Amino acid sequence: MAAKASGESVSLATVYNTLRTFCDAGLVNEITVDATRSYFDTCTEDHPHFFWEDTQELTDAPSAEVAFSRLPDAPAGTRVARVDVVIRLRRD
């Protein structure tokens, strides 16, 4: 928005390339909610998210209320890097 307000033009590819660079540097996390949509989160600590289907909004969910008793073993030669939890919500 600041670039547009100043009259500068920035391509969408440049924005996404920059965001991916930030991901690689550990400054943001990419949260994928479906094959065509992902969000970039500046909170890099592990935490779950709510995805509101009616507004297409992603919000933080309370970490203390999510519990895993066990994860499957990672295949040989690999390790679990991260677990993403996206809880999809639909209003009644």
Phi, psi and omega in degrees: 000319180297322179296315179297317181298329180274357180090001178280148176251134180230128180284152177299324178299320178296318179298311182292323176298320178294316178298320178294323175297318176298321176298313180300329180274355180081017181274333177218160173246141174267126178249114181267125180255338172197182186296341184245001187219132172219159181236154179246125187248126179281347175275109186267359174287149177297126176198152180278167180227150166262134171247115182273108186295328183286328181252355181061032182259144176247125178230160177290144174250157182291118182298323185295342183264001178253130181221136174244130177274337181192147171249153176293153176296140176287148177302156181307135178083008179229170174218156177287121181270325184192151173239121178260130177242117176238116180260117184273132182243141175227126180288144178287000000 
